[in-house]
């Protein structure tokens, strides 16, 4: 029996930032970087690659024993895959090191998408016959998420422009303007409510983006 496909509420549709959109806006795929970019994570990535390299070596040896007449071809093929694996690891580390601001923005995107997911789950619970979980002030929550989305999109586009134009000095100040003030103005004295929690999360994401953009602008100009 096929599982019925459920569609998000109309006001949530289009708010989520997908991996495809993220790559389109930034020019870098999520899988092209290491997250979080910490030594333990890098060691883990390298260790995983070493295991794969070991399996490739074992595979090569076994195949050579079975097909000794093709040992040169087998060695070349396995060497090709091994070099490709090493290249991908080096490339991933280099891209991550070079684009730390982008990595931080990915974290903001995931937090933002998590908020949308939580609202969608809440909608499903409500639709299952639990009217008590209905989200109050839903329109204001959606408005806050729309403002946050605009900030994220702007930040990703700006990061890409700066990354691809290292000598671009005369940046338009409006490029760094965001909707943080408008987002703050939406806050009301309902911080204890579900609405207040979601709105506060959107505000925190917006502040995180603003903070990252300030560092991004300063760091690029001092390179």
C-alpha positions, 0 to 999 in steps of 0.5 A, spaced: 500 500 500 502 506 497 503 512 503 499 518 501 503 524 499 501 530 504 502 537 502 504 542 506 499 548 508 499 553 503 502 558 507 508 554 508 509 552 501 515 555 498 518 557 505 523 552 505 530 553 502 532 546 499 539 543 498 538 545 490 536 552 492 542 553 496 547 551 491 543 555 486 544 561 490 551 560 493 554 556 487 557 551 493 553 544 494 552 542 502 556 536 501 562 540 498 564 542 505 565 539 512 560 540 517 562 542 523 569 544 521 573 542 527 579 537 527 575 531 530 570 532 524 576 532 519 580 526 522 573 522 521 573 524 514 580 522 513 579 516 517 573 514 513 577 515 506 583 511 509 578 505 510 575 506 503 582 506 500 584 500 504 578 496 501 580 498 494 587 495 495 584 489 498 579 489 492 585 490 487 589 484 490 584 479 490 582 481 483 589 481 481 590 474 484 583 472 480 585 475 473 593 476 473 593 477 466 589 484 467 594 486 473 596 492 470 589 494 468 586 493 475 592 497 478 590 503 474 583 503 475 584 502 482 589 507 482 584 512 479 579 511 484 584 512 490 586 518 487 579 521 486 578 519 493 584 523 495 582 529 491 575 529 493 577 530 501 583 535 499 578 539 495 573 539 501 577 541 506 580 547 502 573 549 500 571 549 507 577 552 510 576 558 504 569 559 505 567 558 513 562 564 512 558 559 507 559 554 512 556 558 518 550 560 513 548 553 512 547 552 519 542 558 519 539 555 513 538 548 517 535 552 523 530 556 519 528 549 515 527 546 522 522 551 524 518 550 518 518 543 519 516 544 526 510 548 524 508 543 519 508 537 524 504 541 528 499 542 523 499 534 522 498 533 529 492 539 529 489 535 522 489 529 526 484 531 531 488 535 536 485 543 535 488 544 542 495 545 538 493 550 533 498 555 532 496 562 535 498 568 531 500 564 525 500 570 520 505 573 524 509 567 524 509 566 517 511 573 516 517 573 520 519 566 517 518 570 510 523 576 513 528 571 515 528 567 508 529 574 505 535 575 509 538 568 508 537 569 501 540 576 501 546 573 505 547 567 500 547 571 494 552 577 498 557 571 500 557 569 493 559 575 490 564 577 495 567 570 494 567 571 486 570 578 486 575 578 491 577 585 489 570 588 489 571 594 494 565 599 492 560 594 495 553 597 495 551 598 502 544 597 501 546 590 499 548 588 507 541 591 509 537 586 512 530 586 515 532 585 522 529 591 525 522 589 521 523 582 524 524 585 531 518 590 531 514 584 530 515 581 537 510 582 542 509 580 549 508 572 548 514 569 549 512 564 553 507 562 547 509 557 541 508 563 537 513 567 541 518 561 541 518 560 533 518 568 532 524 568 537 528 563 533 527 567 527 529 573 530 535 569 533 537 566 526 536 573 523 541 576 528 546 570 526 546 572 519 547 579 520 553 577 525 556 573 519 555 578 514 559 583 518 564 578 519 564 576 512 564 584 509 570 585 514 574 579 513 574 580 505 576 587 505 582 585 509 584 579 505 
